[in-house]
Amino acid sequence: MSMEAQRVGKHHVGWRPERLREIREAHGLTLEQAGERLREVAERAGLKGVPAANPQTLWQHEQGEVFPGPHYRRAYALLYRATDSELGFRNSLPGEDIRYPLTPTDDQRNGAHVLAVERAVHRIAPGHGATDHHMALQQRIIDAWRRRHTGGDPHRPSVVLVGGYAGSGKTEFARFVTQLTGWPLLDKDPLTRPLVEQLLIALGGDANDRHTELYRERVRPVEYDCLMQAAWANINCGISTVLTAPFIAEMTDEAWMQRLVNKCAAVGVDVAPIWVQCDVDSMREYINFRSAARDAWKLQRWEEYIATVDLELRPAVPHMVVDNRLGTAISLADQARHAIGAVHA
């Protein structure tokens, strides 16, 4: 074990490693059985980086020698149907709901999937200026999920913009909304990356550049234009659509947002901005874990990059906020997906 692993393990704020052992034993699992279940739930959920979950590693987690990485924490939360705070990985956030008791993993058809979905969706909370119209987004998502196979949705089409800083969890949350509703997902990175990389090279830049003036002034506007034009192909057909991108410049530009709202309103489509809030440590952990080439500059110059991040930044128009500090929202989304999959398996 490296000294860095020991340091992170010993000093992680709010970590109570004994909780993992207590919960595992409460479920009647040996270390070997827990490892097998962890691998199974991670594979079923399609998590990136299925954990090896050998008994030695699980024992180190329970003894406080190694703090579980993000893939392990998500798998533990799925296996035990619990939040990170309930599992002892961190302290609870103010107002975080941890009243739900642990549920045996074999109990899959008692309506727990409905509770899991509602619990995750209610992480979408009102931000500054949010009205009843914006709060109705929660009900729209749940209604769309319930009606996917029965046909018919009484609501107007919606364009859901999910924004936030790199590593905030916005893509995972956008995928969750799409999986519930069946609305198409337009993710900026896979949609525009081939174009962006070739354009940067053609302009004499680095394919992975996301920080220079060349990218910001000559490439980024084209990148977002491609994303929005793809969205308009759906909007003009009256199809609800989920878009995910940082949207930092766009969401904080009141004029840009108002133009979008007005243009959508003209064709009978609502706009629902969602900002994904996260903390610095979790963002760095997510960015490091996904190991994307475009993030190399951020990680190499982390202090320089994080100085440009305003954790209090919010959209300039009425919006909703997903509190994903310490990964809370994504953990709940994982559990909801897992519960839905268990019912429909």
Backbone hydrogen bonds in HBPLUS format (Angstrom, degrees):
<---DONOR---> <-ACCEPTOR-->    atom                        ^
c    i                          cat <-CA-CA->   ^        H-A-AA   ^      H-
h    n   atom  resd res      DA  || num        DHA   H-A  angle D-A-AA Bond
n    s   type  num  typ     dist DA aas  dist angle  dist       angle   num
A0006-GLN N   A0002-SER O   3.14 MM   4  6.51 158.8  2.19 147.8 153.4     1
A0007-ARG N   A0003-MET O   2.86 MM   4  6.09 157.2  1.91 147.1 153.8     2
A0008-VAL N   A0004-GLU O   2.93 MM   4  6.17 167.7  1.94 155.9 158.0     3
A0009-GLY N   A0005-ALA O   2.95 MM   4  6.06 161.6  1.98 146.3 152.1     4
A0010-LYS N   A0006-GLN O   2.89 MM   4  6.02 169.4  1.90 156.8 159.0     5
A0011-HIS N   A0007-ARG O   3.18 MM   4  6.15 148.3  2.28 146.3 153.4     6
A0015-TRP N   A0012-HIS O   3.23 MM   3  5.74 164.6  2.25 134.4 134.0     7
A0016-ARG N   A0088-GLY O   2.61 MM  72  4.65 168.2  1.63 149.7 152.1     8
A0019-ARG N   A0016-ARG O   3.02 MM   3  5.93 162.9  2.05 129.3 133.6     9
A0020-LEU N   A0017-PRO O   3.18 MM   3  5.85 140.0  2.35 115.5 123.1    10
A0022-GLU N   A0018-GLU O   3.04 MM   4  6.34 163.9  2.07 153.1 157.9    11
A0023-ILE N   A0019-ARG O   2.87 MM   4  6.03 162.6  1.90 153.7 157.8    12
A0024-ARG N   A0020-LEU O   2.88 MM   4  6.00 162.5  1.91 148.7 154.3    13
A0025-GLU N   A0021-ARG O   2.91 MM   4  6.05 166.8  1.93 152.8 156.4    14
A0026-ALA N   A0022-GLU O   2.91 MM   4  6.07 145.9  2.03 138.9 149.1    15
A0027-HIS N   A0023-ILE O   3.08 MM   4  6.35 135.4  2.29 142.3 152.9    16
A0027-HIS N   A0024-ARG O   3.13 MM   3  5.23 133.0  2.36  96.7 109.3    17
A0029-LEU N   A0024-ARG O   3.15 MM   5  5.59 174.5  2.15 147.9 147.8    18
A0028-GLY N   A0025-GLU O   2.92 MM   3  4.82 155.0  1.98 100.4 107.9    19
A0034-ALA N   A0030-THR O   2.86 MM   4  6.04 162.5  1.89 153.4 158.4    20
A0035-GLY N   A0031-LEU O   2.99 MM   4  6.15 153.6  2.06 143.7 150.6    21
A0036-GLU N   A0032-GLU O   3.08 MM   4  6.40 156.4  2.14 147.4 153.2    22
A0037-ARG N   A0033-GLN O   2.98 MM   4  6.25 162.2  2.01 152.5 157.1    23
A0038-LEU N   A0034-ALA O   2.86 MM   4  6.05 155.8  1.92 148.6 155.7    24
A0039-ARG N   A0035-GLY O   3.09 MM   4  6.34 163.3  2.12 150.4 153.6    25
A0040-GLU N   A0036-GLU O   3.07 MM   4  6.29 156.2  2.13 145.4 152.2    26
A0041-VAL N   A0037-ARG O   2.91 MM   4  6.16 170.9  1.92 161.0 161.3    27
A0042-ALA N   A0038-LEU O   3.03 MM   4  6.09 157.8  2.08 147.8 154.4    28
A0043-GLU N   A0039-ARG O   3.00 MM   4  6.11 157.0  2.05 146.1 152.0    29
A0044-ARG N   A0040-GLU O   2.95 MM   4  6.17 165.2  1.97 153.8 158.0    30
A0045-ALA N   A0041-VAL O   2.95 MM   4  5.98 152.3  2.03 141.6 149.1    31
A0047-LEU N   A0042-ALA O   3.05 MM   5  5.36 158.9  2.10 157.6 159.0    32
A0046-GLY N   A0043-GLU O   3.13 MM   3  5.04 147.2  2.25  96.7 106.6    33
A0057-THR N   A0054-ASN O   3.06 MM   3  5.53 120.8  2.42 111.0 124.4    34
A0058-LEU N   A0054-ASN O   3.16 MM   4  6.48 165.4  2.18 159.0 163.3    35
A0059-TRP N   A0055-PRO O   2.88 MM   4  6.00 153.7  1.95 147.1 154.6    36
A0060-GLN N   A0056-GLN O   2.98 MM   4  6.26 151.5  2.07 142.6 150.1    37
A0061-HIS N   A0057-THR O   2.98 MM   4  6.35 149.4  2.08 147.7 156.2    38
A0062-GLU N   A0058-LEU O   2.99 MM   4  6.28 159.4  2.03 148.5 153.5    39
A0063-GLN N   A0059-TRP O   2.89 MM   4  6.07 137.8  2.07 145.1 157.0    40
A0065-GLU N   A0060-GLN O   2.91 MM   5  5.03 145.9  2.03 154.9 156.1    41
A0066-VAL N   A0060-GLN O   3.42 MM   6  5.57 157.9  2.48 114.3 114.4    42
A0064-GLY N   A0061-HIS O   3.24 MM   3  5.30 153.5  2.31  99.4 107.4    43
A0073-ARG N   A0069-GLY O   2.95 MM   4  6.21 164.9  1.97 159.8 164.7    44
A0074-ARG N   A0070-PRO O   3.00 MM   4  6.13 161.4  2.03 148.1 152.5    45
A0075-ALA N   A0071-HIS O   3.11 MM   4  6.19 154.1  2.18 137.2 144.5    46
A0076-TYR N   A0072-TYR O   2.81 MM   4  6.06 162.2  1.84 158.9 163.4    47
A0077-ALA N   A0073-ARG O   2.98 MM   4  6.16 160.8  2.02 146.4 151.6    48
A0078-LEU N   A0074-ARG O   3.04 MM   4  6.28 150.4  2.13 143.1 150.7    49
A0079-LEU N   A0075-ALA O   2.88 MM   4  6.08 166.0  1.90 154.0 158.1    50
A0080-TYR N   A0076-TYR O   2.95 MM   4  6.06 173.2  1.95 158.4 159.5    51
A0081-ARG N   A0077-ALA O   2.84 MM   4  5.30 112.6  2.30 129.2 142.6    52
A0082-ALA N   A0077-ALA O   3.16 MM   5  4.98 147.8  2.27 128.0 137.5    53
A0087-LEU N   A0083-THR O   2.98 MM   4  6.26 141.8  2.13 146.9 158.1    54
A0089-PHE N   A0084-ASP O   2.90 MM   5  5.28 155.6  1.96 163.5 157.7    55
A0088-GLY N   A0085-SER O   3.14 MM   3  5.07 156.9  2.19  98.9 105.8    56
A0096-GLU N   A0093-LEU O   2.96 MM   3  5.23 162.0  1.99 134.4 133.1    57
A0107-ASP N   A0104-PRO O   3.18 MM   3  5.78 160.9  2.22 117.8 123.2    58
A0114-VAL N   A0111-GLY O   3.07 MM   3  5.48 132.6  2.30 107.7 118.6    59
A0115-LEU N   A0111-GLY O   3.43 MM   4  6.87 159.7  2.48 149.7 154.1    60
A0116-ALA N   A0112-ALA O   2.85 MM   4  6.04 154.0  1.92 147.2 155.2    61
A0117-VAL N   A0113-HIS O   2.98 MM   4  6.16 156.0  2.04 142.8 148.4    62
A0118-GLU N   A0114-VAL O   2.98 MM   4  6.20 174.0  1.98 155.7 157.3    63
A0119-ARG N   A0115-LEU O   2.85 MM   4  5.88 156.6  1.90 146.5 153.6    64
A0120-ALA N   A0116-ALA O   3.06 MM   4  6.21 156.0  2.12 142.8 148.6    65
A0121-VAL N   A0117-VAL O   2.87 MM   4  6.08 168.7  1.89 160.0 163.3    66
A0122-HIS N   A0118-GLU O   2.99 MM   4  6.04 149.3  2.09 144.1 151.4    67
A0123-ARG N   A0120-ALA O   3.02 MM   3  5.56 159.5  2.07 114.8 118.5    68
A0124-ILE N   A0121-VAL O   3.02 MM   3  5.93 168.8  2.04 123.8 127.3    69
A0125-ALA N   A0321-VAL O   2.67 MM 196  5.10 169.2  1.68 156.2 152.5    70
A0321-VAL N   A0125-ALA O   2.60 MM 196  5.10 169.3  1.61 160.5 164.4    71
A0127-GLY N   A0319-HIS O   3.03 MM 192  5.37 154.8  2.09 140.3 137.5    72
A0130-ALA N   A0127-GLY O   3.22 MM   3  5.61 167.5  2.24 131.2 130.6    73
A0134-HIS N   A0131-THR O   2.99 MM   3  5.27 121.9  2.34 101.9 115.5    74
A0135-MET N   A0131-THR O   2.94 MM   4  6.30 162.4  1.97 154.6 160.2    75
A0136-ALA N   A0132-ASP O   2.95 MM   4  6.06 135.8  2.15 142.1 152.3    76
A0137-LEU N   A0134-HIS O   3.00 MM   3  5.62 164.6  2.03 117.1 122.1    77
A0138-GLN N   A0135-MET O   3.32 MM   3  6.19 148.1  2.43 121.8 124.9    78
A0140-ARG N   A0136-ALA O   2.91 MM   4  6.21 153.4  1.98 152.0 160.7    79
A0141-ILE N   A0137-LEU O   2.96 MM   4  6.17 160.2  2.00 155.9 159.1    80
A0142-ILE N   A0138-GLN O   3.11 MM   4  6.42 166.5  2.13 151.7 155.0    81
A0143-ASP N   A0139-GLN O   2.77 MM   4  5.86 163.3  1.80 150.4 155.9    82
A0144-ALA N   A0140-ARG O   2.84 MM   4  5.95 158.5  1.89 146.7 152.7    83
A0145-TRP N   A0141-ILE O   2.99 MM   4  6.22 154.0  2.06 145.3 152.5    84
A0146-ARG N   A0142-ILE O   2.96 MM   4  6.25 160.2  2.00 151.6 156.6    85
A0147-ARG N   A0143-ASP O   2.87 MM   4  6.01 142.9  2.01 146.5 157.0    86
A0150-THR N   A0147-ARG O   3.04 MM   3  5.04 154.8  2.10 105.7 113.7    87
A0151-GLY N   A0147-ARG O   3.06 MM   4  5.83 140.0  2.23 162.9 159.3    88
A0270-ASP N   A0157-PRO O   2.91 MM 113  6.29 164.8  1.93 158.6 155.3    89
A0241-THR N   A0158-SER O   2.91 MM  83  6.47 145.6  2.03 153.4 164.5    90
A0159-VAL N   A0270-ASP O   2.74 MM 111  6.13 150.8  1.82 153.2 162.7    91
A0272-ALA N   A0159-VAL O   2.83 MM 113  6.06 167.0  1.84 157.0 156.6    92
A0160-VAL N   A0241-THR O   2.86 MM  81  6.24 163.4  1.89 161.3 166.2    93
A0243-LEU N   A0160-VAL O   2.77 MM  83  6.06 170.9  1.78 168.4 170.7    94
A0161-LEU N   A0272-ALA O   3.12 MM 111  6.23 148.2  2.23 125.9 135.5    95
A0274-ILE N   A0161-LEU O   2.67 MM 113  5.86 160.7  1.71 176.0 169.1    96
A0162-VAL N   A0243-LEU O   2.78 MM  81  6.06 171.0  1.79 164.8 168.0    97
A0245-ALA N   A0162-VAL O   3.32 MM  83  6.68 151.9  2.40 154.6 161.0    98
A0163-GLY N   A0274-ILE O   2.90 MM 111  6.25 166.2  1.92 171.4 173.0    99
A0276-VAL N   A0163-GLY O   2.86 MM 113  6.13 165.0  1.88 160.2 164.1   100
A0164-GLY N   A0246-PRO O   3.12 MM  82  4.81 146.8  2.24 113.5 122.7   101
A0168-SER N   A0165-TYR O   3.09 MM   3  5.52 147.0  2.21 141.2 137.1   102
A0173-PHE N   A0169-GLY O   3.04 MM   4  6.27 158.9  2.09 151.4 157.6   103
A0174-ALA N   A0170-LYS O   2.87 MM   4  6.04 157.6  1.92 148.0 154.5   104
A0175-ARG N   A0171-THR O   2.94 MM   4  6.15 156.3  1.99 149.5 155.7   105
A0176-PHE N   A0172-GLU O   3.06 MM   4  6.30 147.9  2.16 140.8 149.4   106
A0177-VAL N   A0173-PHE O   3.04 MM   4  6.40 158.6  2.09 153.3 157.4   107
A0178-THR N   A0174-ALA O   3.01 MM   4  6.27 159.6  2.05 148.7 154.4   108
A0179-GLN N   A0175-ARG O   2.85 MM   4  6.08 155.0  1.91 148.8 155.6   109
A0180-LEU N   A0176-PHE O   3.01 MM   4  6.27 147.8  2.12 147.7 156.1   110
A0181-THR N   A0177-VAL O   2.98 MM   4  6.11 165.3  2.00 153.0 156.9   111
A0182-GLY N   A0178-THR O   2.74 MM   4  5.22 155.7  1.79 144.4 150.5   112
A0242-VAL N   A0184-PRO O   2.91 MM  58  6.17 173.8  1.91 169.8 171.4   113
A0186-LEU N   A0242-VAL O   2.78 MM  56  6.15 161.9  1.81 165.6 171.0   114
A0244-THR N   A0186-LEU O   3.01 MM  58  6.43 156.5  2.07 154.6 154.5   115
A0191-LEU N   A0187-ASP O   3.14 MM   4  6.04 154.4  2.21 159.0 166.3   116
A0188-LYS N   A0244-THR O   3.06 MM  56  6.29 174.0  2.06 174.5 175.7   117
A0192-THR N   A0188-LYS O   2.87 MM   4  5.80 155.2  1.93 156.7 160.1   118
A0193-ARG N   A0189-ASP O   2.80 MM   4  5.27 145.5  1.92 152.2 158.2   119
A0196-VAL N   A0192-THR O   2.88 MM   4  6.03 169.3  1.89 163.3 167.0   120
A0197-GLU N   A0193-ARG O   2.86 MM   4  5.96 172.5  1.87 164.2 164.7   121
A0198-GLN N   A0194-PRO O   3.19 MM   4  6.28 165.1  2.22 143.4 147.6   122
A0199-LEU N   A0195-LEU O   2.88 MM   4  6.00 155.2  1.94 152.1 159.9   123
A0200-LEU N   A0196-VAL O   2.92 MM   4  6.09 160.4  1.96 152.5 157.2   124
A0201-ILE N   A0197-GLU O   3.09 MM   4  6.31 160.2  2.13 146.3 151.5   125
A0202-ALA N   A0198-GLN O   2.90 MM   4  6.07 159.1  1.95 145.4 151.5   126
A0203-LEU N   A0199-LEU O   2.99 MM   4  6.18 136.8  2.18 141.0 152.2   127
A0203-LEU N   A0200-LEU O   3.20 MM   3  5.12 128.2  2.48  91.5 105.0   128
A0205-GLY N   A0200-LEU O   2.69 MM   5  4.94 156.7  1.74 158.1 150.5   129
A0204-GLY N   A0201-ILE O   2.95 MM   3  5.06 159.4  1.99 108.1 112.8   130
A0209-ASP N   A0206-ASP O   3.06 MM   3  5.23 166.8  2.08 116.1 117.7   131
A0216-ARG N   A0212-THR O   3.00 MM   4  6.28 178.6  2.00 157.6 158.0   132
A0217-GLU N   A0213-GLU O   2.87 MM   4  5.75 166.0  1.89 151.8 154.9   133
A0218-ARG N   A0214-LEU O   3.02 MM   4  5.59 154.0  2.09 138.4 146.1   134
A0219-VAL N   A0215-TYR O   3.10 MM   4  4.77 143.8  2.23 119.5 128.8   135
A0220-ARG N   A0215-TYR O   2.72 MM   5  5.74 168.1  1.73 168.1 164.0   136
A0222-VAL N   A0219-VAL O   3.05 MM   3  5.39 119.9  2.43 107.8 122.3   137
A0223-GLU N   A0219-VAL O   2.96 MM   4  6.21 157.9  2.01 156.3 163.6   138
A0224-TYR N   A0220-ARG O   3.01 MM   4  6.28 164.7  2.03 165.2 165.5   139
A0225-ASP N   A0221-PRO O   2.99 MM   4  6.05 144.6  2.12 136.7 147.2   140
A0226-CYS N   A0222-VAL O   2.94 MM   4  6.19 154.6  2.00 150.7 155.8   141
A0227-LEU N   A0223-GLU O   3.20 MM   4  6.53 157.6  2.25 143.1 149.0   142
A0228-MET N   A0224-TYR O   2.95 MM   4  6.16 164.4  1.98 149.8 153.2   143
A0229-GLN N   A0225-ASP O   2.90 MM   4  6.03 154.4  1.97 147.9 155.2   144
A0230-ALA N   A0226-CYS O   3.03 MM   4  6.22 154.3  2.10 146.9 153.3   145
A0231-ALA N   A0227-LEU O   3.04 MM   4  6.34 148.1  2.14 140.9 150.2   146
A0232-TRP N   A0228-MET O   2.89 MM   4  6.18 150.9  1.98 146.0 153.5   147
A0233-ALA N   A0229-GLN O   3.23 MM   4  6.51 136.5  2.43 138.6 148.5   148
A0233-ALA N   A0230-ALA O   3.26 MM   3  5.29 132.9  2.49  94.4 106.5   149
A0234-ASN N   A0231-ALA O   2.97 MM   3  5.40 133.1  2.19 107.0 118.9   150
A0235-ILE N   A0231-ALA O   2.85 MM   4  6.16 166.4  1.87 153.1 157.7   151
A0236-ASN N   A0232-TRP O   2.95 MM   4  5.77 168.3  1.97 142.4 145.3   152
A0237-CYS N   A0234-ASN O   2.89 MM   3  5.16 144.4  2.01 105.7 117.2   153
A0239-ILE N   A0234-ASN O   3.05 MM   5  5.15 171.0  2.06 139.1 138.4   154
A0238-GLY N   A0235-ILE O   2.88 MM   3  5.00 161.0  1.91 109.7 114.7   155
A0251-MET N   A0247-PHE O   2.79 MM   4  5.56 165.7  1.81 143.5 148.5   156
A0253-ASP N   A0250-GLU O   3.10 MM   3  5.18 160.6  2.14 106.1 111.9   157
A0316-ALA N   A0251-MET O   2.80 MM  65  6.24 162.5  1.83 149.8 148.4   158
A0257-MET N   A0253-ASP O   3.00 MM   4  6.28 168.8  2.01 164.1 166.9   159
A0258-GLN N   A0254-GLU O   2.86 MM   4  5.98 158.5  1.91 147.8 154.3   160
A0259-ARG N   A0255-ALA O   2.98 MM   4  6.16 154.0  2.05 146.5 152.9   161
A0260-LEU N   A0256-TRP O   3.12 MM   4  6.41 156.0  2.18 146.0 152.3   162
A0261-VAL N   A0257-MET O   2.86 MM   4  6.18 163.4  1.89 154.9 159.3   163
A0262-ASN N   A0258-GLN O   2.87 MM   4  6.02 165.9  1.89 150.3 154.2   164
A0263-LYS N   A0259-ARG O   2.90 MM   4  5.99 162.2  1.93 147.6 153.0   165
A0264-CYS N   A0260-LEU O   2.92 MM   4  6.05 159.5  1.96 151.3 156.8   166
A0265-ALA N   A0261-VAL O   2.87 MM   4  5.99 159.5  1.91 149.0 155.4   167
A0266-ALA N   A0262-ASN O   3.07 MM   4  6.24 143.0  2.21 142.3 151.0   168
A0267-VAL N   A0264-CYS O   3.00 MM   3  5.49 149.4  2.10 110.8 119.5   169
A0269-VAL N   A0264-CYS O   2.92 MM   5  4.94 161.2  1.96 132.5 133.0   170
A0268-GLY N   A0265-ALA O   3.07 MM   3  4.88 166.5  2.09 105.2 107.0   171
A0320-MET N   A0273-PRO O   2.97 MM  47  6.30 160.9  2.01 151.7 157.8   172
A0275-TRP N   A0320-MET O   2.85 MM  45  6.27 163.6  1.88 151.9 154.8   173
A0322-VAL N   A0275-TRP O   2.87 MM  47  6.18 161.7  1.91 150.1 154.4   174
A0277-GLN N   A0322-VAL O   2.83 MM  45  5.96 159.0  1.87 156.6 163.9   175
A0324-ASN N   A0277-GLN O   2.79 MM  47  5.50 146.2  1.91 143.8 153.0   176
A0283-MET N   A0279-ASP O   3.03 MM   4  6.26 161.3  2.06 155.6 161.4   177
A0284-ARG N   A0280-VAL O   2.98 MM   4  6.22 164.1  2.01 154.8 158.8   178
A0285-GLU N   A0281-ASP O   2.99 MM   4  6.19 155.1  2.05 144.1 151.4   179
A0286-TYR N   A0282-SER O   2.88 MM   4  6.12 163.5  1.90 155.5 158.8   180
A0287-ILE N   A0283-MET O   2.89 MM   4  6.07 168.8  1.91 154.9 158.2   181
A0288-ASN N   A0284-ARG O   2.92 MM   4  5.99 163.8  1.95 148.3 153.1   182
A0289-PHE N   A0285-GLU O   2.91 MM   4  6.00 152.0  1.99 144.5 152.7   183
A0290-ARG N   A0286-TYR O   3.02 MM   4  6.23 158.2  2.07 154.8 158.6   184
A0295-ASP N   A0292-ALA O   2.95 MM   3  5.47 158.9  2.00 114.7 121.7   185
A0296-ALA N   A0293-ALA O   3.15 MM   3  5.48 169.0  2.17 113.9 117.2   186
A0299-LEU N   A0295-ASP O   3.09 MM   4  6.39 164.2  2.12 162.8 166.5   187
A0300-GLN N   A0296-ALA O   2.92 MM   4  6.07 159.2  1.97 155.2 161.3   188
A0301-ARG N   A0297-TRP O   3.00 MM   4  6.03 144.4  2.13 145.5 153.9   189
A0305-TYR N   A0301-ARG O   2.84 MM   4  6.10 159.8  1.88 159.4 166.4   190
A0306-ILE N   A0302-TRP O   2.77 MM   4  5.90 177.4  1.77 164.2 164.7   191
A0307-ALA N   A0303-GLU O   3.23 MM   4  6.16 136.0  2.43 132.8 142.0   192
A0308-THR N   A0305-TYR O   2.87 MM   3  5.58 158.6  1.91 120.0 126.9   193
A0309-VAL N   A0306-ILE O   3.07 MM   3  5.06 159.9  2.11 103.5 109.8   194
A0313-LEU N   A0310-ASP O   2.98 MM   3  5.34 165.5  2.01 115.9 119.9   195
A0327-GLY N   A0324-ASN O   2.93 MM   3  4.89 146.5  2.04 132.5 125.1   196
A0328-THR N   A0325-ARG O   3.40 MM   3  6.13 167.2  2.42 118.1 120.4   197
A0331-SER N   A0327-GLY O   3.07 MM   4  6.13 155.0  2.13 152.2 159.2   198
A0332-LEU N   A0328-THR O   3.16 MM   4  6.44 158.0  2.21 147.8 153.0   199
A0333-ALA N   A0329-ALA O   2.92 MM   4  6.18 153.7  1.98 147.3 155.4   200
A0334-ASP N   A0330-ILE O   2.90 MM   4  6.09 156.2  1.96 147.5 153.2   201
A0335-GLN N   A0331-SER O   3.13 MM   4  6.42 157.6  2.19 145.3 150.7   202
A0336-ALA N   A0332-LEU O   2.95 MM   4  6.21 154.4  2.02 148.7 155.8   203
A0337-ARG N   A0333-ALA O   2.95 MM   4  6.19 165.3  1.97 155.1 158.3   204
A0338-HIS N   A0334-ASP O   2.95 MM   4  6.15 159.1  2.00 148.6 154.9   205
A0339-ALA N   A0335-GLN O   2.89 MM   4  6.09 157.3  1.94 146.3 152.4   206
A0340-ILE N   A0336-ALA O   2.93 MM   4  6.18 159.7  1.97 152.3 157.5   207
A0341-GLY N   A0337-ARG O   2.90 MM   4  6.11 162.1  1.94 149.9 155.1   208
A0342-ALA N   A0338-HIS O   2.97 MM   4  6.21 147.2  2.08 145.4 154.1   209
A0343-VAL N   A0339-ALA O   3.20 MM   4  6.47 151.2  2.29 145.0 151.4   210
A0344-HIS N   A0340-ILE O   3.07 MM   4  6.33 159.4  2.11 154.5 159.9   211
A0345-ALA N   A0341-GLY O   2.96 MM   4  5.72 110.4  2.46 137.2 150.4   212
